[in-house]
Amino acid sequence: MSLETLTGKSLIGRQECAEGRRTFLAVNPAAGSAPLQPVFRESTPQEADRAFVLADAAFPVYRAQSAESRAAFLEAIAEELLAVGADLVQRAGEETGLPAARLEGERTRTVNQLRMFAGLLREGSWVDARIDRADPARTPIPKPDVRRRLVPIGPVVVFGASNFPLAFSVAGGDTASALAAGNPVVVKGHPAHPGTSEITARAILRAAEKRGMPEGVFSLLQGAGKEIGVYLVRHAAARAVAFTGSLRGGRALFDAASSRPHPIPVYAEMGSANPVFLLPGAIRERGDEIAAGLCQSVTLGVGQFCTNPGLVVGRDADGAQGAGAGDSGIGKVLEKLSGLVAASAPGTMLHAGIRDAFAAGVHRMRGTAGVSVAGAASAQPDPAKTQAAAIVLSTDVRTFLERPELSEEVFGPSTLVVRCKTAAELEAVARGLDGHLTATVHGTPDDLREHRGLLEILETRVGRIIVNGYPTGVEVCAAMHHGGPYPATTHSHFTSVGTTAILRFTRPVCYQGWPQDLLPPELQDDNPLGIWRWADGKLGK
Amino acid sequence: MSLETLTGKSLIGRQECAEGRRTFLAVNPAAGSAPLQPVFRESTPQEADRAFVLADAAFPVYRAQSAESRAAFLEAIAEELLAVGADLVQRAGEETGLPAARLEGERTRTVNQLRMFAGLLREGSWVDARIDRADPARTPIPKPDVRRRLVPIGPVVVFGASNFPLAFSVAGGDTASALAAGNPVVVKGHPAHPGTSEITARAILRAAEKRGMPEGVFSLLQGAGKEIGVYLVRHAAARAVAFTGSLRGGRALFDAASSRPHPIPVYAEMGSANPVFLLPGAIRERGDEIAAGLCQSVTLGVGQFCTNPGLVVGRDADGAQGAGAGDSGIGKVLEKLSGLVAASAPGTMLHAGIRDAFAAGVHRMRGTAGVSVAGAASAQPDPAKTQAAAIVLSTDVRTFLERPELSEEVFGPSTLVVRCKTAAELEAVARGLDGHLTATVHGTPDDLREHRGLLEILETRVGRIIVNGYPTGVEVCAAMHHGGPYPATTHSHFTSVGTTAILRFTRPVCYQGWPQDLLPPELQDDNPLGIWRWADGKLGK
């Protein structure tokens, strides 16, 4: 599609809708929030009702599709996203300030995610089929025939995320996994990139039409206010919600969903500070390299990742006494990191709101007694380009332990270095942590053996522990877990990245005493789909 | 232990505690709620704090135990429960009015549940291990080594249920699955059977001591008021809650947990009406047999099962016009069922509160315009024995569809028969259903093929669908799902019966770039535990 065909309307099933009176514009953050055309119209509750009526009607038809049919639909979406060509990346770049190379990579990831779920459907074992056959001779009561598989739950509300306008937005991992499981999806587009949302939604709708999917399997509602989002979450037809964004936003949706007459789960991924622990041997062996890696990870994408390392906890080597920069331990890394950050170029943030929140967060940190600025980008950020400059702060372990708010996420290119002297202090910091998405530990083999206790504590605090790497860059694969205890997410059992993300939008159904011909194919004795199943205590095909 | 050693105290780690001022007594419902000795003392918030301090301290020690060690602990609990001998069944009988044979069967089930989870731990694959190996040569960015398994979440609060004083109480499925996963458990005993709770808790504590488990791995708090339960659910150290009971009770705990600063999941199983659909061919072929099966299922355990069939929806054969009892369709079953229920003996309910709630529920149903009594036990229930008498009500489909409250659970031996004439009416009833634990369909092969649409609707409303059977009797096995959409439970993805019940008390942790020797054994390359794992897209050992 060419850009001039953007309509600014919501896409509800096969209809274009623009009944709302309230309008909003996308802006180009790299051009001082200059407005972009066209005008977007905020969805009304009546439009949302229509999207759910269609989704409800589509559900029985869509869930009855074969796995192959749903897989082909996901692949068709991927094809349509590629067929859009340069327009998608161009518009996304204008709306987010993200560079084209990053957005092209993100499109590749989005396409790969859709294809990954198509592959998961074709393989088929994800339904977690379990069969316990009857034993009529059992005493005192005969054993019935009991079988179980996962089924879809119904219409899912997906909120687009601002920081991944493709991979965590309209056709991102949440939509892909919800559609894969067999659920219709109602997307609330993020107001910072409505044109990108519309282009993506049209690609999904073209794929739905080409693959003969029922109307209502997908709808896009546009909106800049909070009201329409809460309205969707409280809608009687909604069965689950997926959200990636701020703690405040995610918690508001969680509260709205939990207080419904019929509560529904909200799978909110709300970011975290992602602490990085630096152990003495690693600092000694490759402190400069770690500093360079940290600088890159902190400033990557102007720090706008859920997994951005906002906290670095370093231990001086035994016997190191110096408190200033330049000693043999964490001070050395801090000095190097500060220098690299000082030389870093300011970058355009996604929108003025995020830039202002970053500035306020840094201001709050800097103003905390015991916290000082160790390094800051020397180039001034250009407000006309919605820029932010990277900063490194530092504090001592005592100040940090006394002020839990210092471990809260500041979304953007900043990090706080906490200086420790002993393994016990590192453990105290770890023990004081709230839930985070990730923790990272840099250590030599000796370091890691010595700090086994630290690793054990971290395992109770986070969803992913990286050794000798960096938390940014979340591999999309079966073994990934992108989640963690609250406040990282609202439900630590679930992930928003990787194949197991599909579990959020499923529930088990048990079939007792069913005749073979009525059982779903996943549970029939002859296993026509050839999937892995637990049958009478044994796993097999 | 002999019964005179009951202390009436809470058991917090290895300490016996009785600081509370408020006291309560168990009563024997079969003896007119005659009080039983000893006096039980309600736990205080300070005692609860102590239980959580111990549980928090026990968690790192207990979670580090090998699977074999936890399995042996569960088996030791089973042994201790058996070693208690007749005292347990005797006290449970006095406190609940349930017959000895039923309680002995329930103890067998409880012991088998503990052993089932021990077996699950030894087999080991439940940790859902996934391995995606590194590919340093991948472009544009190298692929990291990513591995994932399930870990325990931390202290779990378990509420004992009144209707299963053994299998869903202190050492029931919730406790067994939480302990199996590696979590300390704090039980809030049900006030209707505190002596049974104390005997059971002492058995668990003896097993813990014999197996060298850390103090605080298990505590029992006694209490009759709601305050202590809510206090436990809102406690900062609690990580999840398991509850079986009423909708009102479950929802109150869910609301308390959801509004915490750090919300935690409440897995509440809150019962349901468990609709049974009778199709024309089945009625014609074996209407009398179905009526007998229904009578048995409705009156089993004085109707005090979550899966009690409180709703029977029957279809007259095509062409059957008669509206009264005695025609060829559902009327025939209704007549037979009414006769059987009229001849049924009243039974002692668990306590006066349940008996009164049953009476109020029946009163409400009977008073609804369009609902009539089709049959009632002719023998009068004896109030001095806390008895209730079974009752069959009937109504037409129009009345039923206009009054959604008629599909709400009435806990006890009652059922409402809804008379339909067409498959479309059956489907309308099914479509109007809220979430239920189960639905049942009786039909011939032809019936079932003709009513495929009904089965498809039921699959979106319930957690288990029984064909040509009865919902009471929940098989404890890998394929069981004892759950369902709200209001049957607070989270439809999870079950409280069967091996997958363990998932409620786990969360995934992802290990990225870890050296082999630090990885947990489940994720090491050479698979020392020999468990099933997904590695690089393939399932194997």
Interface residues (C-beta under 8 A of the other chain):
Chain A: F59 P60 R63 A64 G105 S125 R130 I131 D132 P140 I141 K143 P144 V146 R147 R148 V151 I153 G154 F254 D255 S258 S259 H262 P263 I264 P265 D434 G435 P445 L448 R449 R452 L455 E456 I457 E459 T460 V462 G463 R464 I465 I466 V467 N468 G469 G473 E475 C477 A478 A479 M480 H481 G483 P485 Y486 P487 T490 H491 S492 H493 T495 T500 L503 T506 R507 P508 V509 C510 Y511 Q512 G513 W514 P515 L518 W532 W534 G537 L539
Chain B: F59 P60 R63 A64 G105 S125 R130 I131 D132 P140 I141 K143 P144 V146 R147 R148 V151 I153 G154 F254 D255 S258 S259 H262 P263 I264 P265 D434 G435 P445 L448 R449 R452 L455 E456 I457 E459 T460 V462 G463 R464 I465 I466 V467 N468 G469 G473 E475 C477 A478 A479 M480 H481 G483 P485 Y486 P487 T490 H491 S492 H493 T495 T500 L503 R504 T506 R507 P508 V509 C510 Y511 Q512 G513 W514 P515 L518 W532 W534 G537 L539
